[in-house]
């Protein structure tokens, strides 16, 4: 497919000025639903990081402490699909999972086990949302609870999660010295540990260090992926938008700023990726997990990049 500079400029732009309002609306309505069920807001809705839409708030009900956080492409201002839902992590903070190095246990930190299971937590959040939004407005899915939008509320996914504390780098037995992620337990499949706060902060920093061209090019590659899907190129179905955003996060900053022309800039980024020998060193945009966790994921991504280079025909 032929691409010119004007096309890539249009792809690089944020979806619309209403995206921020969608994020605010999503976190506000979930917060309101939980407050309707006895939670109180301990911190008002604020931005986790400037120049993002990563709104957050904290609530409490008895001993239960929850953080709501807008995450994903909306939070990172890299969304290119108008119909996508806003992801809001509903993170339980006071009950958490831990990772330790060999020889260290809960006893070293004075922690005790909780009988409150992740599946029960998801059920409790579901019941709270149903009580407020009404039957038929909330759909139970494998990883999330989808809230149906209407004329005054946003289509949203509430993602029940529990804080994950990784103490493997702590040698002081300091309970506050951990890498904080979130642990999602699907109905089917293995638990997933993600790092949304680090992803948001790293993306913001990368964007600033590239004169805001990082996220522009993320939007470009995401948009072209959808064009490839429309063209029935199967490799586009085997990589996620998050994987592509993370891939570009690993690319040296100078490639985003050397060329003023968007077409030359993107072509230079693609050429760098195509000739890369560092696939096993690349990380997700959170800077913690490997970009390709399995050989299959690596194969899928390399095939996508090969097909993308064939699909992308620059016209100067």
Secondary structure, DSSP 8 states (H G I E B T S, - for coil): -EE-HHHHHHHHS-S-TTHHHHHHHHHHHHHHHHHHTT-EEEEEEEESSTTS--EEEEEEETTEEEEEEEEHHHHHT----TT--EEEEEEEEEEEEEE--TT--HHHHT-------HHHHHHHHHHHHHHHH-TTSEEE-SS-EEE---SSS--EEEEEEEEEEE-TT--S--TT-SEEEEEE--SSS--EEE-HHHHHHHHHHHHHHTTTHHHHHHHHHHHHHHHHHHTT-GGGGSS-HHHHHHHHHTS-THHHHS-SSHHHHHHHHHHHHHT---GGG-B-TTSSSBS--SHHHHHHHHHHHHHHHHH-EE--
